[in-house]
Each structure stands twice: as C-alpha cells, then as structure tokens.
C-alpha cells in the first residue's frame, strides 16, 4: 500500500480501494479490446450505473492489496462485474459489485456491444452480493456542496465515480477517518466542470443515506447508502 492511498492513521482509504477496482476492471477489459481505447474506436463507452463495496478489514500502510475480478453477466448494453479483495496471504478482506451500461459516445444512449463472445462469464457471486436500487427516505437535508473542478474529472470529461464517495465521506467530521463497512451507490446523472453539486443527508442515524443533486437544475446525480 502506497502512502498516497492511506489516511492519517495509515489505513487504506475507501476511495483508494475504489480506484483499484476501477483500474483492475479497465485492465481486464483491455484484454478483450473493451477498454477505453477499444470502446472509443466504436464510439462507445462504459458508464458505471451501480456500485457496492464491502470491506471487512482495512489494510495498513505497506500491506499488499490484491484484487481479483470477473464478469458475471453480459447482456445487450449491460454488464455485471464482481471483485474479491485479498491481503498478501490471500485472505479475503472484502468484495465488490459493479453494474455497467454501454453508451453511445455521441448520443449518450445505451447501445449493445458489438461483440462479447470472447469474454469469459463466471457465474460466481461473492459475499457482497448484488448492488440494488436505492430507495431514499424523505428526511433529506442539505449538508454541503461542491463545485466541480478539473481534478474531479476523468477521461470522459465528467466527474469520476470515486469523487462522489470522497465528497460524501468528507462531510463526516468525526475524530477518526471514516471507514464504512459497506457503501452502495446508484449513479443517475453526471456532473461536469463548473457544476455545483448539493450534498443532502438523511437525518436518521442508521443506515445513512445521501443524495447528490445539481444545484442549478435540481437534477439528481447520485444516491448513496452507507
């Protein structure tokens, strides 16, 4: 584990784990010409629709994090991918699920992949289970906002999914760095450079719900359950 992946108590950050998931998925997709460049050649792109991450044990600085991934489903424009998180002794410390949608780069509408015949499908579901649609409670209140900057953007010129997690966890002004056991997100919109995003939180204590909305048009960007 590198120092830039760790918090003030030398534990790996949840956002660092999510970056590793994203990078691992990308490397795996490249093997089947379905990475960023392969998709761009077909005027297509992967968009993350749902994410669930469970962490049973947060690793320490200098520990080794191993990430295993496989595709469990590919149908039309949809794909479901799972991950196992392991330490250097190959002990499972967590797992994750992602649900992806292929979109046309021009129209931004869902579009079937041209070919998926070479991608191995492994029908195994790890302990985290499958990310589901989040039903928000009615007691949401504005807690903070964030103006999108260049450092928030990814290769598709919109806010990277991990940034939403970072913004939300930064609202938790606790004595110790936040380390959720489970976080689940539904991505329902996109944010771009210059947008101001309102962060709303439920007033009930457990579980915690968050909603991110565009401050200008009140359009929902993301729903979160911790």
Secondary structure, DSSP 8 states (H G I E B T S, - for coil): --GGGB-TTSBB-HHHHHHHHHHHHHHHHHTTT-SHHHHHHTTEEEEEEEEEEEESS--BTT---EEEEEEEEEETTEEEEEEEEE-TT--EEEEEEEEEEEEETTT--B---S--TTS-B-----TT---------S-EEEEEEEE--GGGB-TTSSB-HHHHHHHHHHT---SS----SEEEEEE-S---TT-EEEEEEESSSSS-EEEEEETTT--EEEEEE-
